[in-house]
Amino acid sequence: MEGTNPVNKKLAAALSGGAVLVLALSGCGGSEDNKELDAWAKKVCDLVPAQNKKITAAYDAITKAAEDTESTPAELQKADSQAFQDLSDGYKARATVIRDAGAPPGAEDGAKKLQEAVKQLTALSASYADMKTQVDKLDTKDQAKFATGLKDVSAEMKKVETQRQTALGALKDLESGDTKTALSQQSGCKAATSPEASASATDS
C-alpha cells in the first residue's frame, strides 16, 4: 500500500547489512593436527548451515515484504513479526551451540572469548525479540500511524545493527588463530562462507 512500503523498504535497507552472521568463518589454509580442536570445530560447524538458512530466510522475508507493493499493513506486520522471531531464534541457537561446545581447546583466552561471544549473541537475540514486540504493537488499521510506527522500527534497527557488528567482532576474536583454521576445514563452515553467504557482511 502506498505510504507504507517506502518506509518498510527503509527497514529492509537497515537490515541488509546483517543478512548472515556466520562465525566470521573464512575458508583458508591447512592446520597442524589437533584432534581436540578439530572435534570442537565439528560441533560448531555441523549446525551452522541450518542456523544460517533460518537467519537468511528471515532477512529475505523482510525484503520481500518491503518490495511487495500490494502488501497491506497487516500483511507487512505479519511478515516482519515472523522474521524478527526467526532472527531472535537463529542467534539464540548460535549462542547455544557455541556455549555448549565450550572454549576451543588450546586457544589463548578461549574461555573469556567464548563468554563474550555468547553474551553478544544472546543480547542480539533479545534485541530481535524486542523488535518483534514493537512490530506486533503497530496499528495496522490506521495507515498513517502504521507508517510512523515503521519509521520507529527502522530507527531501532540501526541500533541493532551496531549490536550485530559487536557480535561479529566477538566471534572473529573467538575464531582467531588455530581455531579459525580448524573451523575453515569443516564442511558446514565452508558452506557458510560461500559467496552468497559472505557478501552480506559488507553492507551497512
LINZI-V680813 format. One record per pair of residues at least 24 apart in sequence whose C-alpha atoms are under 8 Angstrom apart, sorted by the first residue. I is the first residue (numbers start at 0). J is the second residue. D is the distance in whole Angstrom. If there is no record, write none. Layout:
BEGIN
{{I J D} {I J D}}
END
This chain:
BEGIN
{{0 68 6} {0 69 6} {0 70 6} {0 71 6} {0 72 7} {1 68 7} {2 142 7} {2 143 8} {2 146 7} {3 72 7} {3 142 7} {3 145 7} {3 146 5} {3 149 8} {4 65 5} {4 66 7} {4 67 8} {4 68 7} {4 70 8} {5 65 8} {6 146 6} {6 149 6} {6 150 6} {6 153 8} {7 64 8} {7 65 5} {7 149 6} {7 150 8} {7 153 8} {8 62 7} {8 65 5} {8 66 7} {9 153 7} {10 149 7} {10 150 8} {10 152 7} {10 153 5} {10 156 7} {11 58 8} {11 61 6} {11 62 5} {11 65 7} {13 153 7} {13 156 6} {13 157 6} {13 160 8} {13 203 7} {14 58 7} {14 156 7} {14 160 7} {14 203 8} {15 58 7} {15 199 7} {15 202 7} {15 203 7} {16 160 7} {16 199 6} {16 200 6} {16 201 7} {16 202 4} {16 203 4} {17 58 8} {17 160 7} {17 163 7} {17 199 6} {17 200 6} {17 202 8} {17 203 8} {18 54 7} {18 55 5} {18 58 6} {18 59 8} {18 199 5} {18 200 7} {19 51 6} {19 54 6} {19 55 6} {19 196 6} {19 197 7} {19 199 6} {19 200 7} {20 51 7} {20 163 8} {20 167 7} {20 200 7} {21 47 7} {21 51 7} {21 167 8} {21 191 7} {21 192 8} {22 167 7} {22 170 6} {22 171 7} {22 174 7} {23 167 7} {23 170 6} {23 171 5} {23 174 7} {24 171 8} {24 174 8} {24 179 7} {24 182 7} {24 183 6} {24 188 6} {24 189 8} {24 191 7} {24 192 6} {25 179 8} {25 183 6} {25 189 7} {25 192 6} {26 180 8} {26 183 5} {26 184 7} {26 188 8} {26 189 6} {26 192 7} {27 180 7} {27 183 6} {27 184 8} {28 180 7} {28 183 8} {29 180 7} {29 181 8} {29 184 7} {30 177 7} {30 180 6} {30 181 7} {35 104 6} {36 103 6} {36 104 5} {36 105 8} {36 178 7} {36 181 7} {37 181 6} {37 182 7} {39 100 6} {39 101 8} {39 103 6} {39 104 7} {40 103 8} {40 178 8} {40 181 6} {40 182 5} {40 185 7} {41 182 7} {41 185 6} {42 96 8} {42 100 6} {43 96 6} {43 97 6} {43 100 7} {44 182 7} {44 185 6} {44 186 7} {44 187 5} {44 188 5} {45 185 8} {45 186 8} {45 187 5} {45 188 8} {46 96 8} {46 187 7} {47 93 8} {47 187 6} {47 188 6} {47 191 7} {48 187 6} {48 188 7} {48 190 7} {48 191 6} {50 89 6} {50 90 8} {50 92 7} {50 93 7} {51 89 8} {51 191 7} {53 85 7} {53 86 7} {53 89 6} {54 85 7} {54 86 5} {54 89 6} {54 90 8} {56 82 8} {57 81 8} {57 82 4} {57 83 7} {57 85 6} {57 86 6} {58 82 7} {72 139 5} {72 140 8} {72 142 7} {72 145 7} {73 139 5} {76 134 6} {76 135 7} {76 137 8} {76 139 8} {77 135 8} {79 131 7} {79 134 7} {80 130 8} {80 131 5} {80 132 8} {80 134 6} {80 135 6} {81 131 8} {83 127 5} {83 128 6} {83 130 6} {83 131 5} {84 127 7} {84 128 6} {84 131 6} {86 124 7} {86 127 6} {87 123 7} {87 124 4} {87 125 6} {87 126 8} {87 127 5} {87 128 6} {88 124 7} {89 124 8} {90 120 6} {90 121 7} {90 123 7} {90 124 5} {91 120 7} {91 121 6} {91 124 5} {93 120 7} {94 118 8} {94 120 6} {94 121 6} {103 178 7} {106 176 8} {106 177 8} {106 178 7} {109 173 7} {112 169 7} {112 172 7} {112 173 5} {113 173 6} {115 169 6} {116 166 6} {116 169 5} {116 170 6} {116 173 7} {119 162 8} {119 165 7} {119 166 5} {119 169 7} {120 166 6} {122 162 8} {123 159 7} {123 162 6} {123 163 7} {123 166 8} {126 159 7} {127 159 8} {130 155 8} {130 156 8} {160 203 8}}
END
